């Protein structure tokens, strides 16, 4: 299949190109990067040696319409303006936020600008979503924080173990989660040897996305209090999710519930015994690592989960969705094993 990557100069776009270079059924035929059009791919992604000599193209709808499948990795608000000009027979996975939210009110509150509507939500491990993805021509790839937090909480909600209206999350992300645009706060001298919260006070834009996803699981209202942290590392997310237990259960009970929920999911690993998720263990993979415990002192469930924000949080999950949409084996071209330290 002929594939296009729009927004290929960014970190997620570069990771898409890396993974697609080894995909046996996808052929990258169009690589677009607006302001970087004409530049060599390896000028911005020097590790992508299989693209030596290739240049970024202009972002042109005519070129997009020559593709059979498009990955769009643009900042929010930019992909919606392109979609109506595309041939409806072209499959599209949008890595931006434009089509993730079902609620127009939530879009206005957390993003602003014109609301473009919603597409099938591409988190295959949530019950019922894989079947919807398989039938879709348009899929909204989940946000990175939304992916790890939703998967960390979903099994406990599905089994009725926690109060879905009182979920507290603290999650740390690497600097690539902020995109490639140069800002003072992301300079190495500002970030190294330091941790800092940002979008403090429940205003992070992934909040309504997480709530909508978990409401699909609970069948009712879901509310989260989410504090993101910028960590001094390039990539990876480590999330800690807690909630009050609403029915009795030991750590062993919750561990069994999570094992059962994810028993058929090749990219979700519930770690053994006292092992804990590590961001270094999932870098470069489509993997999710999870560990659970019951804090008997406070009667709360504690879940630790890690993903690669550029992998399962963006590019590799987009390819997972594309595989499902195209009828290929779900893990084609992907790995559940990270690169390690």
N, C-alpha and C positions, 0 to 999 in steps of 0.2 A: 504493500500500500504506500502511496505517496503521501508524505507527512510534511506539514508546515509547523514551524515554531515561530510565533510572533511575540516579540519581547525577549529575544534570545540573548541580549547582552547582559541581562541581570543575573543574579545568582541562581534563581530557580531556572531561568532559561538555560544557563550553562550546564546545570545538573541534568536538565532534560536532554540536552545534546549529548552529554557523556553517556547517559543510559541508552539513548536511542542508537548510538553508534554500535552497540552490541546486541540490538534487538533483531531477531531473525526474520521478522515479518514486516517491520516498518522501515521505509527508506526515506531519509530526510532529504527533501527536494527543495525546500524553501526555508531560508533562515532570515528573519526580518528583525531589524533593530533600529527603528525610527531615527533618533539623533546620531546613532553610530553607523548609519548606512554608509557603505563603502569601506569601512575599516575591516581589517583582517580579523576573523574569528579568534585567532590565536593572539591577537593584540590584547584582547580582554580576557580570554580564557586560554592562557599559555599551556595548560595541561592537556588541552584537547588536540593532541597531535594528529589524530585521524582527520582533522578538518584543516590541516595545513594548506595554505593557498586559497582557501574559501573566504569570501567576504560577506558581510551582512548586507542584505538587500533593503530597499525602501519598504515601508509598510504599505502595501497596495492590495486593495480588494481583488483586483483582477488576478493577481498572483495567488492569493488565498483560494480563489475559486478554481484553481487548477489542482488543488490538493483533494485528497479523499478524507483526510483527518487533520484537524488543526488543534494545536495546543496554543492557547493564548495566555501569556504570562505578563500582563500589563498592570500598572497600578489601578486601583479601583476607580471606576468612572470612565475608563477609556475603552474597555471592550464592548460595552453596551452600544456605543455609537457605530461599531463595525458590524454587529451581528445582523441587522436588518438588510445589509447589503450582500450577505453571503447566500450562496446556493443552499436551500434547505436540505439538500441531499448530502451535504458535507457534515460529517460528525465533528463535534467541537467539545473539547474539554477546556473550561475556563478556570485558570488558576487564581484569578482575581475574585473580588468579593461581589461583583455586580449582580449575580443571580443566585446568591446563597440564601437570602432571607425571604421568608414567606410574608412577613409583616412589613407593609409599607411604613407604618408608624415607627417600627424599630429602625428601618433604613434611615428615615428622616432624623431620628434622634442620634444615631451613632455614626452615620456617614454624611448625610446631607446630599443635596443635588437630586437630580431626577431619578425616581425609582423605576428600574427596568423590568421588574417582575422576578419570578423565581423559576429555576430549572430543577430537574431531578438532582437531589443532593448525593454527592459521590462518596459516602462513607459506607463501604460494602459490608463492614462487620456489624453494622446496626441491622437488627432483624427487619427483613422486607426490602431493604435498600438494594441489595445485589440484584434482585429480580427487576426492580425498576430501572436500574442502570443498564441492564441487558437490553431493555426495550427502547432506550432513549437515544435520540440523535444529539441532544445537548445535555451536558452534565456540568454542574457546578462543583469544582474541586473544593473540599473543605479547607478552612484555615488551619494553620499549623497548631496553634494553641487549642482550637476547637477539636481537632482530631484527637490529641492525646488526652484532653480532659473528658471528652465524651466517652471515649473507650475506657477510661479509668473508672467512670461512675456508672456506666450503663448496666453491667451485670447486677450490681447491688440494687439498683432501681427496679430492674426487671423481676428480681426475686423478692421485692418488698422489704428489703433489709434496712433502708435508710429513708430519711425524710427528704424527699426530692425538692422541697421548697426551702431547704436550709443547707446548701452545699457551699463549703468554703474552699477556695483554691488559691494556692501560692505556686507560681511556676516561673522558672528561670529559663531564659532563651539566649542563645548566642547572637552575636551582632549581625549576622547575615539576615536575621529575621526582620531587620529594619530596612532592608533593601540596599541598593548600591549607591544611592545618592550620597555625596559627601556632605557630612555635617560635623561640626566641631565636637559634639557629644559622643561621636563614634570614632574619633581619632584614637589610635593605639595608646597614646600618652594619657588620654582621658579615661579609657576603659580598663586598661591593664591594672591588676591588683586592686580592683574596686568592684563592688556590687551596688546597684541602685535600683529602686523601684521606679516605675514610670506609669503614666496613665492611671494614677493613684485615685482611689475612691470609687471604684466600680464603673469606670467610663471606657474601658477597653472595648473596641469594636467587635471583638469575637464573643462578647457576653450574650447578645441575643441569639447568635448562631448556635452556641452551646445549649442555651435554654430550649430553642426550638427542636434541636436534635434529641435531647433527653426527654422532651415532652412526647416525642414519638414513642419512646420506650415506656414511659410512665402512664401514658394515656391521660395525663392531667397536667397540672401546673408544675413548672420547674423554675427555681430561682437559684442563682449562684452569686456569691461574692468573690470576685476574682482580682487578685493583685499580681501583675506581671513584674518580673525582675530582669534587668539586663545583666548578663553574666559575661565575664572576661574570657570568652572563647568564641571561635568563629561560628560554630554550628552545633545544634543539639537543643533539646528542651527536656527539662526535668520538672515534672509537676507533682505536687502533693495535694491530694483531694481528700477532704474530710467531711463527715456528716454524722449526725446523731443516729444511732441505731433505733429503729422503731419496732423491731422484734428481736428476741434474744438469739444470739449466735456467737460462737467462738471463732477464733482465727481460723481454725480448721474448717468450720462450717462455711465461712466466707470464701476460703481458698477453694473448697469443693464447688461452690456456686460459680466462681469465676472460671474454674477449669471446665465446667459443664457448658457455660455460655460460649466459651471460645474454643471448644473441642475440635471444631472443623475449620479453624482459622489458621492458615499456615504462617501468617505474618505476625501473630500475637503470641508472645511467650510469657507464661506465668512462671516466674523463677522459683527454683527449688529452695526449700528450707529458709535460711536466713539471708540468702543472696538478695542484693538490692540492685535496682536498675542503675545503669551508668550511661551517660551520654556517649562516652567514648566507645561503648560496645555496639551502638546502633548507627554510628556515622557511616554514610555510604550505603545504607540498607533501607529496605521498606519495612523494617521490623518495629514492633512495639514491645517493650519489656515492662512487665507489671509485677508488683509485689503488694500483698495485702496484710493487714494486721488489725486486730481489735484492741483498742485502748480501753481496758476494763475500768481504769480509774475515772474516765470521763464518759464511758459508754458511747464511744465514737468509733466509726470505721476510718482507718487511715489507708489510703492507697497511694503508692509511689509508682510513677510511670515515666518512661523515657522514649523519645523518638528523635530522629534526625529531622530538624525543621525543613531542610531542603529535600529530604527523602520522603518518608511517609507523610510529612507535613506539607509537601508540595509536589516535586517532580515525580518521584517513584509512585506515589499514590495516583497521580494523573495518568501514568502509564498503566497502572493496575486497572483504573477505570476504563481506559481506552481498550485494553485487552478484553474486558467484560463486554463492552459495547460492540466490539468487532467479532465476538464469538471465539476468541482465542483462549488458550489456557491462561488463567488469571495471573499467574506468576511469570509469564513469559518475559524474559529479559530482565528479571528482577532477582534480588537475593534477600533472604531473611537474615543473612550473616553480615555483621558490620565489619569495618576495617580494623577495629581494636585500637589499642594505644599506639 
